[in-house]
Amino acid sequence: MTFKNAISWFEIPAIDLDRAQKFYETIFDIQMISMDMPQLKMRLFPIDDPMKIGGAICSSGDFYKPSAESGPLVYLNGNPDVQLVLDRIKTAGGQVLIPKTQISPEHGYMAVFLDTEGNRVALHSVPLMSLE
């Protein structure tokens, strides 16, 4: 078996799904896709190809628990510049924990924020020359 990507899907916990949806739609300037099932409610991040990595914010009672200090740290795509996303976080109800920080000239920048649900989430952007 060959891995092309280490991640195939991610789920970010939400206590108040409407509030979380508004937060992520605001900071990324996107429209999320609703997908509700009897036991699980999700708001999917839009992707242009169903074969690419995707994810959602999810609410399902006690199964999902937001965490500001433990558990995995998911890095969301902050291209072309994480600062553009960071600039929207406070007014959307979140908090910047680690400001835009250069990893290296080749590997770009990262930042970490706390969303409206209490989740610690990261951003990553790569230099424009790396995207070409």
N, C-alpha and C positions, 0 to 999 in steps of 0.2 A: 504494500500500500504506500502510495506517495502523497505527501502533504504539499499542497500548493500554498495554503494559508494556514496559519496556526488557529485562526478564529473562523468559525462559519456563521455564528449567530451570537448576539448578546441581548440580555434583558436587564433594564434598569428599573429597580423597584419604585413604585409610586403609591403613596397613601391617598392623595387626592389626584386622580388621573386627569381631570380637567385642568387643574392648576399646573401640573407637570407638563401637560401638552402645550399650554399657553407659554410656559417658560421656554421649552425647547424650540417651539415655533418662532418665538421672539428672538432668541439669541442666534439661531441659525438662519432666520428669515426663510422658513420652509412651511409647507403644509404637511402635517402628518396624516397617515391613513388609519382610519378606525377599523379594528377587527375585534368584535366582541363575541365571546362564546359564553355558555351558561356559567362556567366556573372561572373564566379568565377574561379580562378586558385588556386589550393592547392598543397602543398607538404606534404604528410602524414609521420608522424613518424612511423617507423616500429613497429609492435606488433606481438607477436607470437600466439595470440588467439583473434579472432575478437570479442569475448564477453568481453574482458578486456577494460579498459579505453584507449582511443586513442586521438590523436589530430593532428593538422596541422598548418603550416604557410600558410597564405592566402592573396591573393591580389584580390581586386574587386573595383577598383576606389576609391571613397570617403567613402565607407561603413566601411572600416577598417582604423583606425588611430593609429599609434604607440604612446606610451606615456612613458616618463621616470619618471614622477612624480605623475600620477593619474591612477585611474582605478584598476581593480583586479590585484593581484599579483599571477601568476601561478608558482607553484613549480614543476620543472621537476626532474625526477629520476636521482640522481647523484651517485648512488651506483656503485662500492663499496666504493668510496671516492670522495667527491665533489672536492677535490684538483686536482684530475686527469683531470677533466673538466676545472677547473679554469686555470690550466697551459696552456691550449690551446686557451683561450679566446682572449688575447691581439694579438697574431699572426694571429688570424682569423678575426681581425678587431673590436672586442668588447672591453668593459672596465669593470673591476671588480669594483663594487660599495661597496660591503660588503664582505670582505675576509671570508674564512672558519671560522665559528664561532660555538662553541659547544652550542647546545640547553640545553642538559643535558646528563649524561652518558647513560640513557635509550633511549632518543629520538634522539640521533645522532647529526648531523651537518647540517648547512645551509650556504648559501652564496647568494649574489644577484649580477647580472651583467646587463650591458646594451648591447643589441645586435646591429648588424649593421644597423637595421632599427629604432633604438631609443626606443625600448621596454625595460622596466625594467622586468627582469625575474629572478626567484629564482631557487636554487638547494637544494635538500635535500638528505642526505644519512644516513642510520641507521647503528648502530654497527653490525659487522658480526654475533655476537651471537644472535641478534634479527632476522636475516634472516633464521636461522636454524629451 
